[in-house]
């Protein structure tokens, strides 16, 4: 049986990853918000899996050095789509 992943699941996982990364760097939510030009409340909402803008998500993943791996996955998916042949 396939375990479907939901958008809520991904938001919760991203929030957990952010919290763990932030804590491993010894940053408070306030500290991270200041560095990224975001409010502590925005970081708090993100870490609890609440709605976030794409800009917020990208700022956070970029800050923690995750943007290259995400970009690589996107590029790989695009390449896979380009290689699909109907013949």
N, CA, C and O atoms as a GROMACS GRO file, in nm:
protein
  348
    1UNK      N    1   0.083  -0.118   0.000
    1UNK     CA    2   0.000   0.000   0.000
    1UNK      C    3   0.088   0.125   0.000
    1UNK      O    4   0.190   0.129   0.068
    2UNK      N    5   0.048   0.222  -0.075
    2UNK     CA    6   0.122   0.348  -0.085
    2UNK      C    7   0.079   0.439   0.029
    2UNK      O    8  -0.040   0.460   0.053
    3UNK      N    9   0.178   0.495   0.099
    3UNK     CA   10   0.150   0.592   0.203
    3UNK      C   11   0.154   0.731   0.141
    3UNK      O   12   0.261   0.782   0.109
    4UNK      N   13   0.037   0.792   0.123
    4UNK     CA   14   0.037   0.926   0.061
    4UNK      C   15   0.093   1.028   0.159
    4UNK      O   16   0.068   1.021   0.279
    5UNK      N   17   0.168   1.120   0.106
    5UNK     CA   18   0.219   1.230   0.187
    5UNK      C   19   0.133   1.351   0.157
    5UNK      O   20   0.102   1.380   0.041
    6UNK      N   21   0.096   1.420   0.260
    6UNK     CA   22   0.009   1.536   0.242
    6UNK      C   23   0.091   1.665   0.254
    6UNK      O   24   0.204   1.665   0.302
    7UNK      N   25   0.031   1.772   0.210
    7UNK     CA   26   0.094   1.903   0.223
    7UNK      C   27   0.116   1.935   0.371
    7UNK      O   28   0.219   1.990   0.408
    8UNK      N   29   0.019   1.899   0.453
    8UNK     CA   30   0.033   1.921   0.597
    8UNK      C   31   0.155   1.847   0.652
    8UNK      O   32   0.230   1.900   0.733
    9UNK      N   33   0.175   1.722   0.606
    9UNK     CA   34   0.292   1.644   0.649
    9UNK      C   35   0.421   1.717   0.614
    9UNK      O   36   0.513   1.725   0.696
   10UNK      N   37   0.428   1.769   0.493
   10UNK     CA   38   0.550   1.838   0.448
   10UNK      C   39   0.572   1.965   0.529
   10UNK      O   40   0.684   1.995   0.568
   11UNK      N   41   0.465   2.040   0.554
   11UNK     CA   42   0.479   2.163   0.634
   11UNK      C   43   0.529   2.131   0.774
   11UNK      O   44   0.613   2.203   0.828
   12UNK      N   45   0.477   2.023   0.833
   12UNK     CA   46   0.522   1.985   0.967
   12UNK      C   47   0.668   1.940   0.965
   12UNK      O   48   0.743   1.972   1.057
   13UNK      N   49   0.708   1.866   0.862
   13UNK     CA   50   0.847   1.820   0.851
   13UNK      C   51   0.942   1.937   0.829
   13UNK      O   52   1.050   1.941   0.888
   14UNK      N   53   0.903   2.032   0.746
   14UNK     CA   54   0.986   2.150   0.724
   14UNK      C   55   0.999   2.232   0.852
   14UNK      O   56   1.107   2.281   0.884
   15UNK      N   57   0.890   2.245   0.925
   15UNK     CA   58   0.894   2.317   1.051
   15UNK      C   59   0.985   2.250   1.152
   15UNK      O   60   1.061   2.316   1.223
   16UNK      N   61   0.977   2.117   1.159
   16UNK     CA   62   1.063   2.043   1.251
   16UNK      C   63   1.210   2.056   1.212
   16UNK      O   64   1.296   2.073   1.297
   17UNK      N   65   1.237   2.047   1.082
   17UNK     CA   66   1.374   2.062   1.034
   17UNK      C   67   1.428   2.201   1.069
   17UNK      O   68   1.541   2.214   1.116
   18UNK      N   69   1.347   2.303   1.048
   18UNK     CA   70   1.389   2.440   1.080
   18UNK      C   71   1.421   2.451   1.229
   18UNK      O   72   1.524   2.505   1.266
   19UNK      N   73   1.332   2.400   1.313
   19UNK     CA   74   1.353   2.408   1.457
   19UNK      C   75   1.482   2.339   1.499
   19UNK      O   76   1.560   2.392   1.579
   20UNK      N   77   1.504   2.218   1.446
   20UNK     CA   78   1.625   2.144   1.482
   20UNK      C   79   1.751   2.214   1.434
   20UNK      O   80   1.850   2.222   1.507
   21UNK      N   81   1.748   2.265   1.311
   21UNK     CA   82   1.864   2.338   1.257
   21UNK      C   83   1.890   2.464   1.339
   21UNK      O   84   2.003   2.493   1.376
   22UNK      N   85   1.783   2.538   1.367
   22UNK     CA   86   1.795   2.662   1.443
   22UNK      C   87   1.856   2.634   1.581
   22UNK      O   88   1.946   2.705   1.626
   23UNK      N   89   1.805   2.531   1.646
   23UNK     CA   90   1.856   2.497   1.780
   23UNK      C   91   2.001   2.449   1.774
   23UNK      O   92   2.080   2.479   1.863
   24UNK      N   93   2.035   2.375   1.669
   24UNK     CA   94   2.174   2.327   1.658
   24UNK      C   95   2.272   2.442   1.638
   24UNK      O   96   2.390   2.429   1.671
   25UNK      N   97   2.224   2.552   1.583
   25UNK     CA   98   2.307   2.672   1.565
   25UNK      C   99   2.301   2.763   1.688
   25UNK      O  100   2.367   2.866   1.692
   26UNK      N  101   2.221   2.723   1.788
   26UNK     CA  102   2.209   2.803   1.909
   26UNK      C  103   2.132   2.932   1.890
   26UNK      O  104   2.155   3.030   1.961
   27UNK      N  105   2.040   2.933   1.794
   27UNK     CA  106   1.962   3.053   1.765
   27UNK      C  107   1.824   3.044   1.828
   27UNK      O  108   1.763   2.938   1.832
   28UNK      N  109   1.775   3.157   1.876
   28UNK     CA  110   1.636   3.165   1.919
   28UNK      C  111   1.551   3.195   1.795
   28UNK      O  112   1.604   3.227   1.689
   29UNK      N  113   1.421   3.184   1.810
   29UNK     CA  114   1.333   3.222   1.699
   29UNK      C  115   1.352   3.369   1.665
   29UNK      O  116   1.350   3.408   1.548
   30UNK      N  117   1.372   3.449   1.766
   30UNK     CA  118   1.396   3.593   1.747
   30UNK      C  119   1.525   3.615   1.667
   30UNK      O  120   1.527   3.696   1.574
   31UNK      N  121   1.632   3.543   1.704
   31UNK     CA  122   1.761   3.556   1.634
   31UNK      C  123   1.746   3.521   1.486
   31UNK      O  124   1.792   3.595   1.399
   32UNK      N  125   1.683   3.408   1.459
   32UNK     CA  126   1.667   3.364   1.320
   32UNK      C  127   1.583   3.464   1.242
   32UNK      O  128   1.615   3.498   1.128
   33UNK      N  129   1.477   3.510   1.304
   33UNK     CA  130   1.392   3.610   1.239
   33UNK      C  131   1.470   3.736   1.203
   33UNK      O  132   1.455   3.789   1.093
   34UNK      N  133   1.553   3.783   1.295
   34UNK     CA  134   1.632   3.904   1.268
   34UNK      C  135   1.727   3.884   1.152
   34UNK      O  136   1.738   3.970   1.064
   35UNK      N  137   1.795   3.771   1.149
   35UNK     CA  138   1.890   3.742   1.042
   35UNK      C  139   1.820   3.739   0.906
   35UNK      O  140   1.876   3.784   0.806
   36UNK      N  141   1.698   3.686   0.904
   36UNK     CA  142   1.626   3.669   0.777
   36UNK      C  143   1.533   3.784   0.744
   36UNK      O  144   1.470   3.784   0.638
   37UNK      N  145   1.522   3.881   0.832
   37UNK     CA  146   1.430   3.992   0.809
   37UNK      C  147   1.285   3.950   0.828
   37UNK      O  148   1.195   4.002   0.762
   38UNK      N  149   1.262   3.854   0.918
   38UNK     CA  150   1.129   3.804   0.947
   38UNK      C  151   1.100   3.824   1.095
   38UNK      O  152   1.192   3.846   1.174
   39UNK      N  153   0.976   3.817   1.132
   39UNK     CA  154   0.941   3.830   1.273
   39UNK      C  155   0.956   3.696   1.345
   39UNK      O  156   0.956   3.590   1.283
   40UNK      N  157   0.969   3.703   1.476
   40UNK     CA  158   0.973   3.582   1.558
   40UNK      C  159   0.844   3.503   1.539
   40UNK      O  160   0.846   3.380   1.535
   41UNK      N  161   0.733   3.575   1.527
   41UNK     CA  162   0.603   3.511   1.507
   41UNK      C  163   0.600   3.431   1.376
   41UNK      O  164   0.543   3.322   1.372
   42UNK      N  165   0.661   3.483   1.271
   42UNK     CA  166   0.667   3.411   1.143
   42UNK      C  167   0.747   3.282   1.158
   42UNK      O  168   0.707   3.178   1.106
   43UNK      N  169   0.859   3.289   1.229
   43UNK     CA  170   0.940   3.169   1.252
   43UNK      C  171   0.861   3.070   1.337
   43UNK      O  172   0.861   2.950   1.309
   44UNK      N  173   0.794   3.119   1.440
   44UNK     CA  174   0.714   3.034   1.527
   44UNK      C  175   0.605   2.962   1.446
   44UNK      O  176   0.586   2.842   1.462
   45UNK      N  177   0.535   3.035   1.361
   45UNK     CA  178   0.430   2.975   1.278
   45UNK      C  179   0.489   2.870   1.185
   45UNK      O  180   0.433   2.762   1.170
   46UNK      N  181   0.601   2.902   1.123
   46UNK     CA  182   0.665   2.809   1.030
   46UNK      C  183   0.702   2.679   1.101
   46UNK      O  184   0.677   2.570   1.050
   47UNK      N  185   0.763   2.692   1.218
   47UNK     CA  186   0.807   2.574   1.292
   47UNK      C  187   0.690   2.489   1.340
   47UNK      O  188   0.706   2.370   1.366
   48UNK      N  189   0.572   2.548   1.353
   48UNK     CA  190   0.456   2.470   1.395
   48UNK      C  191   0.373   2.420   1.278
   48UNK      O  192   0.264   2.366   1.296
   49UNK      N  193   0.427   2.438   1.156
   49UNK     CA  194   0.361   2.384   1.037
   49UNK      C  195   0.248   2.469   0.982
   49UNK      O  196   0.167   2.421   0.903
   50UNK      N  197   0.243   2.593   1.024
   50UNK     CA  198   0.139   2.682   0.972
   50UNK      C  199   0.180   2.734   0.835
   50UNK      O  200   0.295   2.720   0.793
   51UNK      N  201   0.085   2.794   0.768
   51UNK     CA  202   0.110   2.844   0.633
   51UNK      C  203   0.226   2.944   0.630
   51UNK      O  204   0.239   3.030   0.717
   52UNK      N  205   0.309   2.929   0.530
   52UNK     CA  206   0.422   3.020   0.510
   52UNK      C  207   0.429   3.054   0.362
   52UNK      O  208   0.387   2.977   0.276
   53UNK      N  209   0.481   3.171   0.335
   53UNK     CA  210   0.498   3.209   0.195
   53UNK      C  211   0.617   3.131   0.138
   53UNK      O  212   0.701   3.082   0.212
   54UNK      N  213   0.621   3.122   0.008
   54UNK     CA  214   0.734   3.057  -0.057
   54UNK      C  215   0.863   3.131  -0.025
   54UNK      O  216   0.967   3.068  -0.006
   55UNK      N  217   0.857   3.263  -0.020
   55UNK     CA  218   0.976   3.341   0.016
   55UNK      C  219   1.030   3.304   0.153
   55UNK      O  220   1.151   3.292   0.172
   56UNK      N  221   0.940   3.286   0.250
   56UNK     CA  222   0.982   3.248   0.384
   56UNK      C  223   1.050   3.112   0.382
   56UNK      O  224   1.156   3.093   0.442
   57UNK      N  225   0.989   3.017   0.314
   57UNK     CA  226   1.046   2.882   0.304
   57UNK      C  227   1.186   2.888   0.243
   57UNK      O  228   1.280   2.828   0.294
   58UNK      N  229   1.199   2.961   0.133
   58UNK     CA  230   1.327   2.968   0.064
   58UNK      C  231   1.433   3.042   0.146
   58UNK      O  232   1.550   3.005   0.143
   59UNK      N  233   1.393   3.146   0.218
   59UNK     CA  234   1.488   3.217   0.304
   59UNK      C  235   1.543   3.123   0.411
   59UNK      O  236   1.663   3.123   0.439
   60UNK      N  237   1.454   3.044   0.470
   60UNK     CA  238   1.496   2.954   0.578
   60UNK      C  239   1.585   2.843   0.524
   60UNK      O  240   1.691   2.817   0.581
   61UNK      N  241   1.544   2.776   0.416
   61UNK     CA  242   1.628   2.667   0.364
   61UNK      C  243   1.761   2.720   0.312
   61UNK      O  244   1.863   2.651   0.324
   62UNK      N  245   1.762   2.839   0.256
   62UNK     CA  246   1.888   2.898   0.209
   62UNK      C  247   1.980   2.928   0.327
   62UNK      O  248   2.100   2.902   0.320
   63UNK      N  249   1.924   2.981   0.434
   63UNK     CA  250   2.005   3.016   0.552
   63UNK      C  251   2.076   2.893   0.608
   63UNK      O  252   2.190   2.901   0.654
   64UNK      N  253   2.008   2.779   0.604
   64UNK     CA  254   2.067   2.657   0.659
   64UNK      C  255   2.139   2.573   0.555
   64UNK      O  256   2.174   2.458   0.581
   65UNK      N  257   2.162   2.630   0.436
   65UNK     CA  258   2.243   2.563   0.334
   65UNK      C  259   2.174   2.449   0.262
   65UNK      O  260   2.240   2.362   0.206
   66UNK      N  261   2.041   2.448   0.263
   66UNK     CA  262   1.967   2.339   0.201
   66UNK      C  263   1.919   2.370   0.060
   66UNK      O  264   1.868   2.282  -0.010
   67UNK      N  265   1.934   2.494   0.017
   67UNK     CA  266   1.885   2.534  -0.115
   67UNK      C  267   1.951   2.457  -0.228
   67UNK      O  268   1.881   2.419  -0.322
   68UNK      N  269   2.083   2.433  -0.225
   68UNK     CA  270   2.144   2.358  -0.335
   68UNK      C  271   2.086   2.216  -0.351
   68UNK      O  272   2.066   2.171  -0.463
   69UNK      N  273   2.061   2.147  -0.241
   69UNK     CA  274   2.008   2.011  -0.254
   69UNK      C  275   1.864   2.012  -0.304
   69UNK      O  276   1.825   1.922  -0.379
   70UNK      N  277   1.786   2.111  -0.265
   70UNK     CA  278   1.649   2.122  -0.315
   70UNK      C  279   1.651   2.156  -0.464
   70UNK      O  280   1.574   2.100  -0.542
   71UNK      N  281   1.740   2.247  -0.502
   71UNK     CA  282   1.752   2.284  -0.644
   71UNK      C  283   1.795   2.164  -0.727
   71UNK      O  284   1.747   2.145  -0.838
   72UNK      N  285   1.886   2.083  -0.674
   72UNK     CA  286   1.932   1.963  -0.744
   72UNK      C  287   1.816   1.867  -0.768
   72UNK      O  288   1.803   1.810  -0.877
   73UNK      N  289   1.732   1.848  -0.668
   73UNK     CA  290   1.616   1.760  -0.684
   73UNK      C  291   1.519   1.814  -0.789
   73UNK      O  292   1.464   1.737  -0.868
   74UNK      N  293   1.498   1.943  -0.790
   74UNK     CA  294   1.410   2.004  -0.890
   74UNK      C  295   1.468   1.986  -1.030
   74UNK      O  296   1.397   1.948  -1.123
   75UNK      N  297   1.598   2.012  -1.045
   75UNK     CA  298   1.664   1.993  -1.175
   75UNK      C  299   1.653   1.849  -1.222
   75UNK      O  300   1.630   1.822  -1.340
   76UNK      N  301   1.670   1.756  -1.129
   76UNK     CA  302   1.662   1.614  -1.164
   76UNK      C  303   1.520   1.578  -1.210
   76UNK      O  304   1.503   1.502  -1.306
   77UNK      N  305   1.421   1.631  -1.143
   77UNK     CA  306   1.282   1.604  -1.182
   77UNK      C  307   1.252   1.663  -1.320
   77UNK      O  308   1.185   1.600  -1.402
   78UNK      N  309   1.303   1.782  -1.346
   78UNK     CA  310   1.285   1.844  -1.479
   78UNK      C  311   1.352   1.758  -1.585
   78UNK      O  312   1.293   1.734  -1.691
   79UNK      N  313   1.473   1.712  -1.559
   79UNK     CA  314   1.544   1.627  -1.655
   79UNK      C  315   1.468   1.498  -1.679
   79UNK      O  316   1.460   1.452  -1.793
   80UNK      N  317   1.413   1.440  -1.575
   80UNK     CA  318   1.336   1.317  -1.590
   80UNK      C  319   1.212   1.339  -1.676
   80UNK      O  320   1.174   1.253  -1.755
   81UNK      N  321   1.150   1.453  -1.661
   81UNK     CA  322   1.031   1.484  -1.741
   81UNK      C  323   1.067   1.504  -1.887
   81UNK      O  324   0.990   1.469  -1.977
   82UNK      N  325   1.184   1.560  -1.911
   82UNK     CA  326   1.228   1.582  -2.048
   82UNK      C  327   1.264   1.453  -2.119
   82UNK      O  328   1.265   1.448  -2.242
   83UNK      N  329   1.294   1.349  -2.043
   83UNK     CA  330   1.336   1.222  -2.102
   83UNK      C  331   1.221   1.124  -2.124
   83UNK      O  332   1.243   1.012  -2.172
   84UNK      N  333   1.100   1.164  -2.092
   84UNK     CA  334   0.985   1.076  -2.111
   84UNK      C  335   0.948   1.075  -2.259
   84UNK      O  336   0.926   1.179  -2.321
   85UNK      N  337   0.941   0.955  -2.313
   85UNK     CA  338   0.904   0.941  -2.453
   85UNK      C  339   0.772   0.866  -2.464
   85UNK      O  340   0.750   0.767  -2.393
   86UNK      N  341   0.687   0.912  -2.549
   86UNK     CA  342   0.560   0.844  -2.568
   86UNK      C  343   0.568   0.740  -2.678
   86UNK      O  344   0.468   0.674  -2.708
   87UNK      N  345   0.687   0.724  -2.739
   87UNK     CA  346   0.704   0.628  -2.848
   87UNK      C  347   0.807   0.526  -2.814
   87UNK      O  348   0.835   0.437  -2.893
   0.00000   0.00000   0.00000
